[in-house]
Amino acid sequence: MGCGRVGSTLAAQLDSMGHSVTVVDQEEHAFRRLPAEFAGRTVTGVGFDRDVLEEAGIEHAEAFAAVSSGDNSNILAARVARETFGVENVVARIYDPRRAAVYQRLGIPTVATVVWTSDQMIRRLLPSGGLVEWSDPTGAIRLAEMHVDRGWIGHRILDIEEASGSRVGLITRLGTGTLPHKDMLFQEGDLVHVLVRDEDLTRVELVLGARPEAES
């Protein structure tokens, strides 16, 4: 939702990656920002209106990004996508970073304008693999935000460590960083940051990106 500079760039990137993309904006002229080669659909209307979202195909969407120019519109649209239509991967762009933590507590991942990049948006919409956030000076140890399959929900963080051979250094839960303890359970919406040896990064990505063996 939103076809300004951010929305048009994001839509073009996702489209170039081969995804089916629909862009919603109140102003039809906003779609002129999309590149000529854009192969997706456009729908004119209010992005949190249920009829408009249904016309855009929200019932079949795997992800939804609210990137209009208004914080309230973005969070409302994101909540409708998540709570009414059950879209799993939802993210909202927030202009006021002070509001971000409040919206995180509503279960909607947010990206503040001051730190926005299209890579961060895509990371929330299409979670997979690992995103390296820090390396030690030798490059031997990495701190990576790791996609963890939903099948791990309810499992102990310790189970994640034992299965992957990595160390969970930090959990971001409801927008707040938390140091894990031995009995802590992995919850929906948690962002998991693991410490891992460089040569083990790909293996850990594969282990955590799959359902636990007991549920296979």
Secondary structure as UniProt FT lines:
FT   HELIX           5..16
FT   TURN            17..18
FT   STRAND          22..25
FT   HELIX           28..33
FT   TURN            36..37
FT   STRAND          41..44
FT   TURN            47..48
FT   HELIX           50..55
FT   TURN            56..57
FT   HELIX           58..60
FT   STRAND          63..66
FT   HELIX           71..79
FT   HELIX           80..84
FT   STRAND          89..94
FT   HELIX           97..104
FT   TURN            105..107
FT   STRAND          110..112
FT   HELIX           113..115
FT   HELIX           118..125
FT   STRAND          130..135
FT   TURN            137..138
FT   STRAND          141..146
FT   HELIX           150..152
FT   TURN            153..154
FT   HELIX           157..164
FT   STRAND          167..173
FT   TURN            174..175
FT   STRAND          176..178
FT   TURN            182..183
FT   TURN            188..189
FT   STRAND          191..197
FT   HELIX           198..200
FT   HELIX           201..208
FT   HELIX           213..215
//
